Amino acid sequence: MVSKKKMEEYEERIKQALAVLGGISEDTTTPRNIRRAAKDSMDALQTGEYTPAVRASNAISMLDAILQDPNMPQYTRVKLWNVMSVIEAIKD
């Protein structure tokens, strides 16, 4: 069982990730498919039916798939790596 303190830390990490992903999903200089992946990752992080670790894992797998896109601007790739490192620490 995850402690209440850990749960709060995980929710804070998810909030940080959502803020960055929100920026990416609204950035018109980023290709549409990448913005869509950012939005889908946000949806995965916000779903209430899974534990924070499962939500984070789902979001990471979506982002991991899109990181291979050669059309991705470098600054967006760095932001996505940062998001992934923030939410990778979320465990059950």
N, C-alpha and C positions, 0 to 999 in steps of 0.2 A: 504494500500500500504506500502511495506517495504522500508525504507529509503536506500539511496545509501550506507551509512556508515554501516548499518546492513547487507546489501547484501555482502559487502566486508568482513565483519566479518564472515558471513556464509560460503563464498567461502574459507576463510582461514581455518575454522574448517574442511571443506570437504577435503582440501589439507592435513591437519594433519592426518585425518582419512585414506586417500588414502595411505599416506606414511607407516603407521602401517600395514594396510591391505596388501599392496604390500609386505612387509617383511614376513608376515604370509603366503601369497600365494606362496612365493618362498622358504620357510623353509622346507627342505626335512625331518626334524624330525617330522613334523606335518602330521597326516594322510591325505590322498588324498581328502577325502570328505570334510574335514574342509578347506583345501587349496582352493578347488573349491568354497565353500561357501564364502570364503574371496574374491575370484576373482569375483563371482557374485555380491557381495555387492559393490565392486569397480565399476562394470559396472552400477549398480543402481545409485550410487552417481554421475557418470559421464554423464548420459544420459541428453541431453539438452531439452527434451520435457516437463519436469516437473519443478515445483518450487523447490528451495533448500529444503524446508520443506517436500515435498512429496518424494523427492529423499532420504532424510535422514530417513524418516519413512519406506520406502521400504527396505532400507539397514538394519535398526534396526530389522525389522521383520524377515529378512533372518538370521541375526546373532543370534537372540533370539532362533530361531528354532535349530540351530546347537549347541548352548551352552549346551544343555542337553546331548550331546554325551559323553558317559563315557570314550571314547578313547582319548578325548582331553587332551593334556598335560596342567598341571596347569598354566604354564607361558603363554601359548597361551590364555587360558581362561581369565587371568588377562588383557592381551593386548586387547582382544575383549571387555571386560567390559569398559576399558578405551576409546576405540573407540566409544562405544555406549554412554558413558557419554558426550563425546565431541560433538557428532552430535545430541544428544537429545535436546540440547538447541536451535536448529534451528527451528524457527516458522515462519508461514506466517503472 
